Amino acid sequence: MININDFHGRIVDLDTHIQPSHLNYEQAGGEVGRNFAKRFDELINTLPKDEAQKILVRSGNEFSEPTDESVWRIKGSAAHGAFNADNRIKTLDYMGVNRSFMFSDPGIQTAAFADNALGIATMRHWNDFIINLGKKDPNRLRAVALINTHNIDIAAEEIERVLKIGGRAFVIASSVAPGNASPAQPAMDKIWGMVQEANATIMLHLGGGRSVGDEFDFLKNPNWDKGITHFGQQADHIIAEGDQMNPFTACSMFYAPQNFISTLILGGVFERFPNLRFGAIELGAIWLGPLSAHLDNVLKIFRKRMDGVLSLKPSEYIRRNIRVTPYWFESVADYIDHHGLAECYCYSSDFPHPEGGTRPLQEFEERISRLGQKSAEAFYVNNAEWVLPELN
């Protein structure tokens, strides 16, 4: 048995969102937000009056006070603290949360990752908005900037700009091969280096496609191994390693976030940047243990080719550098029993989105209870501090 009340006021929540309504979408999303609000208003005008009113109650202004109803059961822009920074702090107090990441809503994130001028404009607009909102309390309200990586120079310039105005957290698209090549390519080292030097965090998040429904588009791009010498196929590799494969293709059976993380690890990013803080947020956690075991095996298969690239096993980089957020219905204790990696799993609420459920604190308590109080403290508090450290 565990007692989560002991962690009240110290909990670290790795996934909350700013959720605009049709009344303030333009403020958060610029032109894209204005278009979203327009389409919403058009939809409302086509519905019968009673149906439209039901939607408007849950998608308009925030409830005025934090209660079980307005924090845990009301979802969307009507939840207390969905958009307003003062209310968000009251909501965190009500939840018992010390500090949290603040991500965008899915629509703005998808728009900001598009490979066009509007994508770049949306990225910059959101980043200015969220950094300014987080200034209310940068430690507790950790603003997460969006970084479009289709052009690495533009991505690096935006990270540098956001760092200068106080940003310390970034999310990138898992389905985009940065600059149409591997995320472990040398050209990306400037980005990884800036994030590490600033003691900042870079993450993948649910909805990592370039457009709606695009999360699997990474499979269409053949360039994930481009720019990494030891991923290339040489004539003697067939004799030495037995198959016409390389470390990249051995991992390509996984979906976009696993694919992205696999290329980072086997490409040596965490070897070159040992203090790089990396998160995989709202992507579940069932895949982490099997991926860890799989990559350790890949390293054994390609041990000669990987000589001089990695000094640790892939599972050791995962334990050191990466944190993930299970969904409330996942059997976290079983994952730990089967694969270890206890230090990687972290609490999140997904506030105010419905995927987080209506009682995430209690649901996770039930699923990790048999691990004991110390393990529960790690899950709710300590593990997450690697990717969401307290600001000086």
C-alpha positions in Angstrom: 0.0 0.0 0.0 1.1 3.6 -0.7 -0.1 7.0 0.4 0.0 9.6 -2.3 -1.1 12.3 0.1 2.5 12.3 1.2 3.5 13.8 -2.2 0.9 16.6 -2.2 2.5 19.8 -3.2 5.6 18.0 -4.5 4.2 16.2 -7.5 5.8 16.8 -10.9 3.3 16.6 -13.8 5.0 16.1 -17.2 2.0 16.6 -19.4 -0.5 19.5 -19.1 -1.8 21.6 -22.0 -2.9 25.1 -22.6 -6.4 24.7 -24.2 -7.7 27.8 -25.9 -11.4 28.3 -26.7 -12.9 29.8 -29.8 -12.8 33.1 -27.9 -9.0 33.2 -27.5 -7.6 30.8 -30.1 -6.1 33.6 -32.1 -4.2 34.8 -29.1 -2.4 31.4 -28.8 -2.2 30.4 -32.5 -2.1 33.5 -34.6 -3.6 33.0 -38.1 -4.1 29.2 -37.4 -6.0 30.0 -34.2 -8.1 32.5 -36.0 -9.0 29.9 -38.6 -9.8 27.3 -35.9 -12.1 29.8 -34.1 -13.9 30.6 -37.4 -14.5 27.0 -38.2 -15.8 26.4 -34.6 -18.2 29.3 -34.9 -19.5 28.0 -38.3 -20.1 24.6 -36.8 -22.0 26.0 -33.8 -24.2 28.0 -36.1 -25.3 24.8 -38.0 -26.4 23.0 -34.8 -29.8 23.1 -33.1 -29.8 25.7 -30.3 -29.9 23.2 -27.4 -27.0 21.1 -28.8 -24.9 24.2 -29.5 -25.5 25.4 -26.0 -24.2 22.1 -24.5 -21.0 22.4 -26.5 -20.5 26.1 -25.7 -20.7 25.4 -21.9 -17.7 23.1 -22.2 -15.8 25.1 -24.8 -16.1 28.7 -23.6 -14.6 30.5 -20.6 -13.0 28.7 -17.7 -14.9 27.7 -14.6 -14.2 30.3 -12.0 -12.9 28.1 -9.1 -11.0 24.9 -8.8 -13.2 22.0 -7.7 -13.2 18.2 -8.4 -15.7 19.0 -11.2 -13.8 21.9 -12.9 -10.3 20.3 -12.5 -10.8 16.6 -13.0 -14.1 16.1 -14.8 -14.6 19.1 -17.0 -12.3 18.7 -20.1 -11.3 21.3 -22.7 -11.2 25.1 -22.5 -13.9 25.3 -19.7 -11.7 23.5 -17.1 -10.3 25.8 -14.5 -6.8 26.8 -15.5 -7.1 25.7 -19.1 -5.8 29.0 -20.4 -5.4 31.6 -17.7 -2.0 31.6 -15.9 -3.3 32.7 -12.5 -6.0 30.0 -12.6 -3.5 27.4 -13.7 -1.4 28.0 -10.6 -4.5 27.5 -8.5 -5.3 24.3 -10.4 -1.8 23.0 -9.7 -2.2 23.8 -6.0 -5.5 21.9 -6.0 -3.9 18.9 -7.7 -0.9 19.0 -5.4 1.5 19.6 -8.2 4.7 21.5 -7.7 5.6 22.2 -11.3 4.5 21.0 -14.8 5.1 21.3 -18.5 2.7 23.3 -20.5 2.3 22.0 -24.0 0.1 23.4 -26.8 -3.2 22.0 -27.9 -2.9 19.4 -30.8 -4.2 21.7 -33.5 -1.5 24.4 -32.9 1.2 21.7 -32.6 0.3 20.1 -35.9 0.2 23.4 -37.7 3.5 24.4 -36.3 5.2 21.2 -37.6 3.9 21.8 -41.2 6.6 22.2 -43.9 5.5 25.6 -45.1 5.6 29.3 -44.2 2.5 29.1 -42.1 4.1 26.3 -40.0 7.1 28.5 -39.2 4.9 31.5 -38.4 2.7 29.4 -36.1 5.8 28.0 -34.4 7.1 31.5 -33.6 3.7 32.9 -32.6 3.0 30.0 -30.1 6.5 30.2 -28.7 6.2 33.9 -27.9 2.7 33.3 -26.4 3.7 30.4 -24.2 6.9 31.9 -22.9 5.1 35.1 -22.0 2.3 33.1 -20.3 4.9 31.1 -18.3 6.5 34.2 -16.9 3.8 34.3 -14.3 5.9 31.5 -12.6 8.5 30.0 -14.9 9.4 27.3 -12.4 5.9 25.9 -11.9 4.5 26.8 -15.4 7.3 25.4 -17.6 6.5 26.6 -21.1 7.1 24.1 -23.9 8.2 25.7 -27.2 7.4 24.1 -30.6 10.3 23.5 -32.9 9.8 22.9 -36.7 12.8 20.7 -37.8 12.2 20.5 -41.6 15.0 23.1 -41.9 17.8 22.6 -39.3 19.1 26.1 -39.5 15.6 27.6 -38.9 15.2 25.1 -36.0 18.5 26.1 -34.4 17.8 29.8 -34.8 14.4 29.4 -33.1 15.9 27.4 -30.2 18.5 30.0 -29.7 15.9 32.8 -29.8 13.6 30.9 -27.3 16.5 30.3 -24.9 17.3 34.0 -24.9 13.7 34.9 -23.9 13.6 32.3 -21.1 12.4 29.1 -22.6 13.8 25.8 -21.3 11.7 23.1 -22.9 11.1 22.1 -26.5 9.0 19.6 -28.5 9.9 18.3 -31.9 8.0 16.1 -34.4 8.7 12.4 -34.2 7.7 11.8 -37.8 10.1 14.4 -39.3 13.6 13.4 -40.3 15.4 16.7 -39.4 16.7 18.3 -42.5 15.6 15.2 -44.4 18.3 13.1 -42.7 18.9 11.3 -39.4 18.4 13.2 -36.1 21.8 11.8 -35.2 23.5 13.5 -38.2 26.4 16.0 -37.3 24.3 19.0 -38.4 21.9 18.3 -35.5 24.7 18.5 -32.9 24.3 22.2 -32.7 20.7 21.8 -31.5 21.5 19.0 -29.1 24.5 21.0 -27.8 22.4 24.2 -27.2 19.7 22.3 -25.3 22.3 20.5 -23.1 24.3 23.6 -22.4 21.2 25.5 -21.3 20.1 22.6 -19.0 16.9 22.5 -21.0 14.8 19.6 -22.2 13.8 18.4 -25.6 10.8 16.0 -26.1 8.6 14.1 -28.4 4.8 14.3 -27.9 1.7 12.6 -29.1 0.7 14.1 -32.5 4.2 14.3 -33.9 3.1 14.3 -37.5 3.4 17.1 -40.0 -0.4 17.2 -40.5 -3.4 15.5 -38.9 -3.2 11.7 -39.2 0.4 12.0 -40.3 2.1 10.2 -37.4 3.1 7.3 -39.6 4.4 9.4 -42.4 7.9 8.7 -41.2 7.8 5.3 -43.0 7.6 7.1 -46.4 11.0 8.8 -45.7 14.0 6.6 -46.6 16.6 9.0 -45.1 16.5 8.2 -41.4 20.0 6.7 -41.7 21.3 9.5 -43.9 24.4 11.3 -42.5 25.5 8.6 -40.2 28.7 6.8 -41.4 28.3 3.6 -39.4 24.7 3.1 -40.6 25.9 2.7 -44.1 26.2 -0.8 -45.7 29.8 -1.8 -46.7 30.7 -4.9 -48.7 32.5 -6.6 -45.8 29.5 -6.2 -43.5 27.7 -9.0 -45.3 30.5 -11.4 -44.3 31.1 -10.0 -40.9 27.4 -9.7 -39.8 25.6 -12.2 -41.9 22.7 -10.2 -43.2 22.1 -7.3 -45.6 20.9 -5.1 -42.7 22.2 -2.2 -40.7 21.5 -0.9 -37.2 18.8 1.5 -38.5 16.8 -1.1 -40.5 16.9 -3.5 -37.6 15.0 -0.9 -35.6 12.6 0.4 -38.3 9.8 -2.0 -37.3 8.9 0.4 -34.5 6.6 3.4 -34.8 7.8 7.1 -35.1 8.9 7.9 -31.5 10.6 4.6 -31.0 12.2 5.0 -34.4 13.4 8.5 -33.5 14.8 7.4 -30.2 16.5 4.4 -31.7 18.3 6.6 -34.2 19.4 9.0 -31.5 20.8 6.2 -29.3 22.5 4.1 -32.0 23.6 7.3 -33.8 25.6 8.3 -30.6 23.7 11.4 -29.6 23.5 10.5 -25.9 27.2 9.4 -26.1 28.2 12.9 -27.4 25.7 14.7 -25.1 25.6 12.7 -21.9 23.5 15.4 -20.1 20.9 15.8 -22.7 17.5 15.7 -21.1 15.0 13.9 -23.3 11.3 13.0 -22.9 8.6 11.0 -24.7 5.4 12.4 -23.5 1.8 11.1 -23.8 3.1 8.3 -26.0 2.4 5.5 -23.5 5.2 3.3 -22.0 4.5 -0.3 -22.9 7.1 0.0 -25.7 10.0 1.2 -23.6 11.2 -2.0 -22.0 11.0 -4.1 -25.2 12.7 -1.3 -27.2 15.5 -1.3 -24.6 16.1 -5.0 -24.8 15.9 -4.9 -28.6 18.5 -2.1 -28.9 20.8 -4.0 -26.5 20.6 -6.9 -28.8 21.1 -4.8 -31.9 24.3 -3.5 -30.4 25.5 -7.1 -29.9 24.7 -8.0 -33.5 26.6 -5.0 -34.9 29.3 -4.8 -32.2 32.2 -4.4 -34.6 30.5 -1.6 -36.6 29.4 0.1 -33.4 32.9 0.0 -31.9 33.9 3.5 -30.9 30.4 4.9 -31.3 28.8 3.9 -27.9 30.5 3.3 -24.6 27.3 2.2 -22.8 24.5 -0.3 -23.7 21.4 1.4 -25.2 19.4 0.5 -22.1 21.9 2.5 -20.0 21.4 5.6 -22.1 17.6 5.1 -21.8 17.9 4.9 -18.0 20.2 7.9 -17.8 18.7 10.3 -20.4 15.1 9.4 -21.2 11.8 9.7 -19.3 8.3 8.6 -20.4 4.8 9.1 -19.3 2.5 6.0 -19.2 -1.2 6.4 -19.7 -3.3 6.0 -16.5 -4.5 2.6 -17.5 -1.1 1.0 -18.1 0.4 -1.6 -15.7 3.5 0.3 -14.8 4.5 -2.1 -12.0 4.4 -5.0 -14.4 6.6 -3.1 -16.9 9.2 -2.6 -14.1 9.0 -6.2 -13.0 9.7 -7.4 -16.6 12.2 -4.9 -17.8 13.4 -2.7 -14.9 13.9 0.9 -16.0 12.1 2.1 -12.9 13.7 5.5 -13.1 12.2 6.2 -16.5 8.4 6.2 -15.7 6.8 9.5 -14.6 3.4 10.8 -13.6 1.3 13.0 -16.0 -2.3 14.2 -15.9 -2.8 15.4 -19.5 -4.9 18.3 -18.0 -7.3 19.4 -19.4 -7.5 16.7 -22.1 -9.8 13.7 -21.9 -7.0 11.1 -22.4 -5.8 11.8 -18.9 -9.0 10.4 -17.4 -10.9 11.9 -14.4 -8.8 10.4 -11.6 -5.2 9.9 -12.8 -3.6 10.3 -9.4 -5.7 7.4 -8.0 -5.5 5.3 -11.1 -1.7 5.3 -11.0 -1.8 4.7 -7.3 -3.7 1.5 -7.8 -1.3 0.3 -10.5 2.0 1.0 -8.7 0.8 0.3 -5.1 2.6 -3.0 -4.7 5.9 -1.4 -5.4 5.8 0.5 -2.2 6.1 4.1 -1.0 9.6 4.8 -2.1 8.9 3.6 -5.7 5.7 5.7 -5.7 7.7 8.8 -4.7 10.0 8.2 -7.6 7.1 7.9 -10.0 5.2 11.0 -8.8 8.2 13.2 -8.0 11.8 12.2 -8.3 12.0 10.6 -11.8 10.5 13.5 -13.5 13.0 16.0 -12.0 15.5 14.9 -14.7 13.5 16.4 -17.5 11.7 19.1 -15.4 14.4 20.3 -13.1 13.8 23.2 -10.7 15.0 26.5 -12.1 17.7 28.4 -10.3 
